[in-house]
Structure formats: C-alpha cells, structure tokens
C-alpha cells in the first residue's frame, strides 16, 4: 500500500506532531505526523504533514477537518504537493 501525505496549515504555534496525530485519529489512522520547525529557533512554522494509507482516508480527512478549529486557529487541510527542487 502506498502512503499518502496531507498538508495541514495554519496550525497553532504550540502544536506538536503528537497533537497533530491525535487531532486526526478519530477520522482515520495516521501513520506518521510532523510539524515543520525553524532549524535555528526550533519554533513551529505553523504547518505540518500527516501520512495515511489510502485515497479514501485523504478524502475523509479533508472533508471532516478542513476549516475546523485546532487550538483557536482554523486549519487548512489538503493533499500535499510534491516538493519543488531548490534552485
């Protein structure tokens, strides 16, 4: 089975990868989660990613969680786009 990745934006600054996984656990099984942080300060950049097993999970998560509140912020959830090479 191929793992699919979802982008989660507008996260609260205090959100951890555990918070992210727990937030989506009632919707679908989260295989992995990560919150992107600044390498110097270690502070969250306000977005992260979750990984799930299939397309049905992606659609269910987007429909259930996009626009929902997490820690006082309305999160954005959509399918992650491939990483662009740095020039």
C-alpha positions, 0 to 999 in steps of 0.5 A: 500500500502506498502512503499518502501525505496531507498538508495541514496549515495554519496550525497553532504555534504550540502544536506538536506532531503528537497533537497533530496525530491525535487531532486526526485519529478519530477520522482515520489512522495516521501513520506518521505526523510532523510539524515543520520547525525553524532549524535555528529557533526550533519554533513551529512554522505553523504547518505540518504533514500527516501520512495515511494509507489510502485515497479514501482516508485523504478524502475523509480527512479533508472533508471532516477537518478542513476549516475546523478549529485546532487550538483557536486557529482554523486549519487548512487541510489538503493533499500535499504537493510534491516538493519543488527542487531548490534552485 
